Amino acid sequence: MAFSGPMEDQLAIRALNDRYCDAVFLRDPVQWGATWAQDAHWDLMGMPVEGREAIVTLWNGAMSGFKFVAFFCQVTAIEVDGDNATGRVFTHEELELNDGTERKPVGRYDDRYVRVDGEWLFKERIFKVLRG
């Protein structure tokens, strides 16, 4: 996988990933949820979740376990094909759990994106922890 397709679409998909990161830092479920298609699929370390509403509910529950979350991502591949695209994103997180425990996981997202009403959204995100 590499970078292919119209540059404006690649830039919009990068901006989608940036909005996702920003929403995590801000702990903003509305902004974070708005990055997902209504019928999206999220596979979080082998736990599948279907639909934007269920995805946001899971995220809210997960975020409640942290005092602090920093989320950084690096887009390493985007291939655009019309109104669909695929991508790969690596992540680094700085987490402080409510009990004071700290973790610094590194992960990978394998993504599918879809353009809906002119806006790129996550259609599918499959997340794996590479180092916990």
C-alpha positions as CSV (number, residue, x, y, z in Angstrom):
1,M,0.0,0.0,0.0
2,A,1.2,3.4,-0.8
3,F,-0.2,6.9,-1.5
4,S,-2.5,7.1,-4.6
5,G,-5.5,9.0,-5.8
6,P,-6.3,12.7,-6.0
7,M,-4.2,14.7,-3.6
8,E,-7.2,16.7,-2.3
9,D,-8.8,13.4,-1.2
10,Q,-5.5,12.3,0.5
11,L,-5.3,15.6,2.3
12,A,-9.0,15.3,3.4
13,I,-8.3,11.8,4.8
14,R,-5.3,13.1,6.6
15,A,-7.5,15.9,8.1
16,L,-10.0,13.2,9.2
17,N,-7.3,11.5,11.1
18,D,-6.2,14.8,12.6
19,R,-9.8,15.5,13.7
20,Y,-9.9,12.1,15.3
21,C,-6.7,12.8,17.3
22,D,-7.9,16.2,18.3
23,A,-11.2,14.8,19.6
24,V,-9.3,12.2,21.7
25,F,-7.1,14.9,23.3
26,L,-10.2,17.0,24.0
27,R,-12.2,13.9,25.1
28,D,-15.0,15.2,22.9
29,P,-17.5,12.4,22.0
30,V,-19.5,14.6,19.6
31,Q,-16.4,15.6,17.5
32,W,-15.0,12.0,17.7
33,G,-18.3,10.4,16.7
34,A,-18.6,12.8,13.8
35,T,-15.5,11.1,12.2
36,W,-17.4,7.8,11.7
37,A,-20.0,6.8,9.1
38,Q,-23.4,5.9,10.5
39,D,-22.9,2.2,9.5
40,A,-19.2,2.1,10.5
41,H,-17.4,-1.0,11.9
42,W,-14.7,-0.7,14.6
43,D,-12.7,-3.8,15.5
44,L,-10.9,-2.8,18.7
45,M,-8.3,-5.5,19.5
46,G,-10.6,-8.3,18.3
47,M,-13.8,-6.8,19.7
48,P,-16.2,-5.8,16.8
49,V,-18.6,-2.9,17.2
50,E,-21.2,-2.0,14.6
51,G,-22.6,1.5,13.9
52,R,-21.7,5.0,15.0
53,E,-23.9,5.0,18.1
54,A,-22.5,1.8,19.5
55,I,-18.9,2.9,18.6
56,V,-19.3,6.2,20.5
57,T,-20.9,4.4,23.5
58,L,-17.9,2.0,23.7
59,W,-15.4,4.9,23.4
60,N,-17.2,6.9,26.1
61,G,-16.9,3.8,28.4
62,A,-13.2,3.4,27.6
63,M,-12.4,7.0,28.1
64,S,-14.0,7.0,31.5
65,G,-11.1,4.8,32.7
66,F,-8.4,7.4,32.0
67,K,-7.4,10.5,33.9
68,F,-5.3,11.6,30.9
69,V,-5.1,10.6,27.3
70,A,-2.7,11.8,24.6
71,F,-3.2,10.3,21.2
72,F,-0.8,10.8,18.3
73,C,-1.1,9.2,14.8
74,Q,1.0,8.9,11.7
75,V,-0.7,8.2,8.4
76,T,1.6,5.9,6.4
77,A,-0.7,4.9,3.5
78,I,-3.8,6.1,1.6
79,E,-5.2,4.7,-1.6
80,V,-8.2,6.5,-3.0
81,D,-10.6,4.8,-5.4
82,G,-13.6,7.1,-6.1
83,D,-15.7,7.6,-3.0
84,N,-13.8,4.8,-1.2
85,A,-10.3,4.6,0.1
86,T,-8.1,2.4,2.3
87,G,-5.3,3.5,4.6
88,R,-2.9,2.5,7.4
89,V,-2.2,4.6,10.5
90,F,0.2,4.0,13.3
91,T,-0.6,5.3,16.8
92,H,1.3,6.2,20.0
93,E,-0.7,6.9,23.2
94,E,0.3,8.3,26.5
95,L,-2.3,7.0,29.0
96,E,-2.8,7.6,32.7
97,L,-5.5,5.3,34.2
98,N,-7.7,6.4,37.0
99,D,-5.6,4.4,39.5
100,G,-2.5,6.3,38.4
101,T,-1.0,3.5,36.3
102,E,0.7,4.8,33.1
103,R,0.8,3.0,29.8
104,K,2.3,4.0,26.4
105,P,0.9,1.6,23.8
106,V,1.8,1.7,20.1
107,G,-0.8,0.5,17.7
108,R,-1.9,0.2,14.1
109,Y,-5.2,1.0,12.3
110,D,-6.1,-0.6,9.0
111,D,-8.8,1.7,7.7
112,R,-11.5,1.9,5.1
113,Y,-12.8,5.3,4.4
114,V,-16.0,6.4,2.6
115,R,-17.0,9.8,1.2
116,V,-20.5,10.7,2.3
117,D,-22.1,14.0,1.1
118,G,-18.6,15.2,0.1
119,E,-17.0,14.4,3.5
120,W,-14.5,11.6,4.2
121,L,-15.4,9.4,7.2
122,F,-14.2,6.2,8.8
123,K,-16.1,3.2,7.3
124,E,-14.0,0.6,9.1
125,R,-11.1,0.7,11.6
126,I,-9.3,-2.4,12.7
127,F,-7.0,-1.7,15.6
128,K,-4.2,-3.8,16.9
129,V,-1.8,-3.1,19.7
130,L,1.8,-3.6,18.5
131,R,3.4,-2.9,21.9
132,G,1.5,-2.3,25.1
